[in-house]
Amino acid sequence: MAREYGKAWFAMFTDDHFTAQPNVDKFLYMTLLGQPSLNYAGVTPINLKRWRKAIREGDRVPSEPEIKMALIRLERNEYVFTDDETGEVLVRSFMRRDEVNKQPNVMLSALRAAAQVESRKLARVIRAELSRIDIPTITGVTDKAAQLRTNLERAHAFAVGHLDTLTEDSGEDFPEPFGEDFPEGFREGMSEAFPEPSPEAFQEGFSRPGEIEPFSEPFAEGFSTGSVVVEVEVDPLGTADEKLGGRAGAHTRTREAGTQPPSPHCSQHPEGTNLPCRACGSARQAYAAWEVQRRRLDAEAKSTEARQRADLRAQAIIACDLCDDDGYAEGRPCSHNPGQAETNRAGVERARAALAAKRSKEADDA
């Protein structure tokens, strides 16, 4: 289900904190809300060129460093979070502000999008946001309603498992984006104008721009393991630990599973069932945890390979006397081969000679 518009709450423009921000920050925030690539979890790829064009003023287009500085300030004010390593940007309160949980299919899309996040920083923020959203309850007895209930439960367990896996044992503070673009002294100057958020910000949740009254945290006391609710107003999905049988337990099952995925169904329902079944729910959660671990290992392998390629490229640039620090020579990617210019010249001469010979033959035949 593609987005065609985004909601902008009126209270945003009367909120003293939001309206006090620089205009470029406010325009960028609104631009992010209107990105077609913004998914229902509030995540979009970094696209500085598109954003610069969107917030231009007359003929003046903001520079790339200006956009990056705006993203840094928006993160310090907890409106937007950016991970330039994974190329992802998160509009932190998007899911609540857009009320995705009021439409079951939209919420399903949001959960699936959350399960695709690569950034550990963004995963921590999304996990806090998910804890503030009630999962929609599907009332009905049709097969379609039962399937949607199952899909929502499975997607929620999978998303929570993925986010918890990314943020496991990550108690450190994540660095600000674009660390290589601005010197430390410059960032200190920005800090004076835009103070850092409190260290407890991630644990205590975040208020949305223009929020008048604080939202209470749902499920504060949790629910008993294995709770099953059918056709009621609130679905007690419980905490992440309860849904996954405890993180340690879920991870243990994942490790034991090895390369073979566990069955998503219990032994009594090997083909699955639309009826409430606690054992099937546990089996689905174990399968979701296994799949999260598999994806994490795949991502780590790809990341390691990418870093190795980047290291080799950096070493080649350092050892090369022909190119600049970015690996370019005369505006083109450098091959780091001192004899490349001569090879190219000889190739051009051979091509010209062949073309001249062809033309000469055509003239003789004519």
ZAMI-727855 format. One record per residue (C-alpha): x, y, z; residue in three letters. Coordinates in steps of 0.05 Angstrom, whole numbers, padded with zeros to 5 digits, always signed. Example, Ala and Ser with C-alpha at 12.3 -4.5 7.8 and 13.67 -1.06 7.14 Angstrom:
<atoms>
+00246-00090+00156ALA
+00273-00021+00143SER
</atoms>
This chain:
<atoms>
+00000+00000+00000MET
+00036+00062-00025ALA
+00033+00128+00012ARG
+00000+00186-00024GLU
+00003+00238+00031TYR
+00028+00250+00101GLY
-00006+00281+00161LYS
+00019+00346+00190ALA
-00013+00362+00257TRP
-00037+00434+00265PHE
-00008+00437+00335ALA
+00061+00429+00305MET
+00059+00501+00281PHE
+00038+00530+00348THR
+00088+00489+00388ASP
+00141+00537+00416ASP
+00197+00487+00411HIS
+00185+00467+00339PHE
+00171+00537+00313THR
+00236+00562+00346ALA
+00278+00517+00301GLN
+00314+00546+00240PRO
+00271+00551+00178ASN
+00315+00502+00140VAL
+00304+00450+00195ASP
+00228+00459+00194LYS
+00225+00457+00118PHE
+00269+00395+00116LEU
+00224+00361+00168TYR
+00162+00375+00126MET
+00200+00351+00064THR
+00216+00285+00097LEU
+00142+00275+00113LEU
+00126+00284+00039GLY
+00177+00235+00012GLN
+00146+00179-00030PRO
+00202+00133-00005SER
+00182+00144+00068LEU
+00154+00077+00091ASN
+00101+00066+00145TYR
+00155+00057+00198ALA
+00178+00128+00184GLY
+00244+00108+00150VAL
+00270+00134+00083THR
+00337+00129+00047PRO
+00383+00189+00050ILE
+00373+00231-00013ASN
+00408+00298-00002LEU
+00401+00320-00075LYS
+00326+00312-00075ARG
+00318+00347-00007TRP
+00362+00405-00028ARG
+00318+00416-00089LYS
+00254+00411-00048ALA
+00273+00466+00002ILE
+00307+00515-00045ARG
+00289+00588-00036GLU
+00279+00620-00105GLY
+00343+00606-00144ASP
+00383+00590-00082ARG
+00392+00516-00068VAL
+00418+00497+00001PRO
+00486+00465+00000SER
+00497+00393+00020GLU
+00533+00413+00085PRO
+00472+00456+00104GLU
+00426+00396+00097ILE
+00473+00353+00138LYS
+00476+00406+00193MET
+00400+00410+00193ALA
+00396+00334+00202LEU
+00445+00338+00260ILE
+00403+00392+00294ARG
+00339+00353+00281LEU
+00370+00293+00315GLU
+00393+00333+00375ARG
+00321+00357+00382ASN
+00296+00285+00374GLU
+00253+00299+00312TYR
+00293+00259+00262VAL
+00348+00208+00270PHE
+00400+00194+00217THR
+00449+00137+00206ASP
+00496+00157+00149ASP
+00531+00089+00152GLU
+00468+00050+00133THR
+00439+00108+00092GLY
+00374+00111+00132GLU
+00335+00169+00162VAL
+00278+00161+00212LEU
+00222+00210+00226VAL
+00216+00189+00298ARG
+00142+00200+00314SER
+00115+00183+00244PHE
+00078+00119+00263MET
+00040+00153+00319ARG
+00028+00219+00283ARG
+00003+00183+00220ASP
-00038+00136+00263GLU
-00017+00075+00225VAL
-00043+00029+00280ASN
-00115+00050+00265LYS
-00112+00012+00199GLN
-00091-00062+00208PRO
-00062-00069+00137ASN
-00023-00005+00144VAL
+00003-00027+00212MET
+00024-00093+00180LEU
+00064-00054+00129SER
+00096-00013+00184ALA
+00117-00075+00222LEU
+00146-00107+00160ARG
+00184-00042+00145ALA
+00211-00040+00217ALA
+00236-00111+00208ALA
+00279-00087+00149GLN
+00316-00032+00186VAL
+00392-00041+00185GLU
+00413+00015+00232SER
+00424-00003+00305ARG
+00412+00070+00325LYS
+00346+00073+00288LEU
+00326+00005+00314ALA
+00331+00030+00385ARG
+00286+00090+00370VAL
+00235+00049+00332ILE
+00232-00002+00388ARG
+00215+00053+00437ALA
+00162+00080+00390GLU
+00130+00011+00380LEU
+00122+00004+00455SER
+00076+00065+00452ARG
+00029+00038+00398ILE
-00030-00008+00409ASP
-00032-00064+00359ILE
-00100-00062+00324PRO
-00149-00117+00344THR
-00184-00154+00289ILE
-00256-00172+00305THR
-00290-00223+00262GLY
-00296-00297+00251VAL
-00282-00302+00176THR
-00220-00337+00150ASP
-00195-00270+00124LYS
-00201-00238+00193ALA
-00166-00297+00225ALA
-00110-00294+00174GLN
-00100-00219+00186LEU
-00097-00231+00261ARG
-00044-00284+00250THR
-00004-00240+00202ASN
-00005-00181+00251LEU
+00017-00224+00309GLU
+00073-00256+00268ARG
+00096-00189+00239ALA
+00097-00157+00308HIS
+00138-00215+00337ALA
+00186-00213+00278PHE
+00195-00137+00281ALA
+00206-00136+00356VAL
+00255-00195+00351GLY
+00294-00160+00295HIS
+00298-00093+00332LEU
+00317-00126+00398ASP
+00371-00167+00363THR
+00400-00104+00331LEU
+00402-00067+00398THR
+00423-00124+00442GLU
+00481-00105+00488ASP
+00484-00036+00455SER
+00483+00008+00516GLY
+00531+00058+00485GLU
+00511+00126+00459ASP
+00508+00125+00383PHE
+00549+00178+00347PRO
+00519+00236+00310GLU
+00514+00229+00235PRO
+00566+00257+00186PHE
+00623+00252+00235GLY
+00675+00261+00181GLU
+00643+00324+00151ASP
+00650+00373+00208PHE
+00707+00387+00257PRO
+00697+00376+00331GLU
+00701+00450+00347GLY
+00645+00465+00298PHE
+00601+00412+00331ARG
+00614+00443+00398GLU
+00589+00509+00371GLY
+00525+00475+00347MET
+00516+00443+00415SER
+00512+00511+00449GLU
+00454+00532+00405ALA
+00420+00464+00404PHE
+00432+00425+00469PRO
+00442+00351+00469GLU
+00381+00308+00490PRO
+00383+00277+00558SER
+00418+00209+00565PRO
+00352+00179+00587GLU
+00316+00201+00523ALA
+00315+00132+00491PHE
+00291+00097+00553GLN
+00235+00148+00569GLU
+00206+00153+00500GLY
+00196+00216+00459PHE
+00142+00268+00450SER
+00120+00283+00380ARG
+00125+00354+00351PRO
+00067+00395+00376GLY
+00045+00343+00426GLU
-00001+00376+00478ILE
-00009+00319+00528GLU
+00040+00263+00542PRO
+00022+00193+00520PHE
+00022+00140+00574SER
+00064+00079+00562GLU
+00019+00019+00544PRO
+00028-00049+00576PHE
+00067-00019+00634ALA
+00061-00082+00676GLU
+00063-00132+00620GLY
+00018-00192+00612PHE
+00024-00265+00628SER
+00059-00309+00578THR
+00014-00342+00527GLY
-00045-00295+00534SER
-00095-00306+00477VAL
-00150-00256+00462VAL
-00203-00262+00408VAL
-00251-00206+00388GLU
-00235-00158+00445VAL
-00216-00084+00443GLU
-00142-00089+00462VAL
-00096-00146+00443ASP
-00048-00161+00501PRO
+00013-00177+00460LEU
+00056-00169+00521GLY
+00128-00148+00524THR
+00182-00168+00475ALA
+00212-00217+00526ASP
+00144-00249+00537GLU
+00127-00253+00463LYS
+00194-00286+00447LEU
+00196-00329+00509GLY
+00252-00285+00536GLY
+00309-00259+00493ARG
+00357-00310+00521ALA
+00309-00367+00506GLY
+00295-00343+00436ALA
+00369-00335+00420HIS
+00383-00404+00448THR
+00331-00434+00402ARG
+00362-00396+00344THR
+00431-00421+00358ARG
+00406-00493+00366GLU
+00369-00487+00300ALA
+00433-00476+00262GLY
+00422-00472+00187THR
+00356-00510+00190GLN
+00296-00465+00206PRO
+00248-00489+00260PRO
+00177-00505+00240SER
+00129-00445+00247PRO
+00075-00494+00269HIS
+00066-00540+00328CYS
+00068-00615+00324SER
-00008-00618+00330GLN
-00018-00571+00270HIS
+00040-00586+00222PRO
+00003-00551+00165GLU
-00019-00492+00208GLY
-00087-00472+00235THR
-00132-00410+00240ASN
-00154-00430+00310LEU
-00121-00400+00372PRO
-00063-00445+00391CYS
-00011-00427+00443ARG
+00039-00478+00417ALA
+00033-00452+00346CYS
+00044-00381+00372GLY
+00108-00404+00407SER
+00131-00440+00344ALA
+00120-00378+00302ARG
+00159-00336+00351GLN
+00217-00386+00350ALA
+00216-00385+00274TYR
+00215-00309+00273ALA
+00275-00306+00321ALA
+00313-00356+00277TRP
+00299-00314+00215GLU
+00322-00250+00249VAL
+00387-00284+00269GLN
+00397-00310+00198ARG
+00387-00241+00169ARG
+00433-00210+00220ARG
+00489-00259+00203LEU
+00479-00246+00128ASP
+00481-00171+00140ALA
+00544-00177+00181GLU
+00578-00218+00127ALA
+00559-00167+00073LYS
+00582-00110+00118SER
+00649-00143+00130THR
+00658-00154+00056GLU
+00641-00082+00041ALA
+00690-00056+00093ARG
+00745-00100+00064GLN
+00732-00073-00005ARG
+00733-00002+00022ALA
+00798-00015+00059ASP
+00831-00042-00004LEU
+00807+00018-00044ARG
+00834+00066+00009ALA
+00901+00031+00010GLN
+00905+00036-00066ALA
+00890+00111-00064ILE
+00943+00123-00011ILE
+00995+00085-00051ALA
+00977+00120-00116CYS
+01014+00184-00138ASP
+00965+00198-00195LEU
+00899+00212-00161CYS
+00871+00257-00107ASP
+00846+00236-00038ASP
+00779+00214-00068ASP
+00811+00168-00119GLY
+00800+00213-00180TYR
+00850+00235-00232ALA
+00831+00290-00282GLU
+00758+00283-00261GLY
+00755+00208-00273ARG
+00762+00148-00227PRO
+00836+00130-00224CYS
+00859+00060-00242SER
+00922+00070-00200HIS
+00963+00044-00259ASN
+01021+00089-00280PRO
+01021+00058-00349GLY
+00946+00067-00359GLN
+00953+00132-00397ALA
+01001+00102-00447GLU
+00956+00041-00454THR
+00897+00086-00468ASN
+00936+00127-00519ARG
+00959+00064-00556ALA
+00888+00038-00556GLY
+00862+00102-00586VAL
+00915+00101-00640GLU
+00898+00029-00658ARG
+00825+00046-00662ALA
+00839+00106-00707ARG
+00884+00064-00752ALA
+00831+00010-00758ALA
+00778+00062-00775LEU
+00823+00095-00827ALA
+00837+00027-00859ALA
+00763+00012-00863LYS
+00748+00078-00896ARG
+00805+00068-00945SER
+00779-00001-00964LYS
+00708+00026-00973GLU
+00735+00081-01019ALA
+00774+00031-01061ASP
+00713-00014-01067ASP
+00671+00044-01090ALA
</atoms>
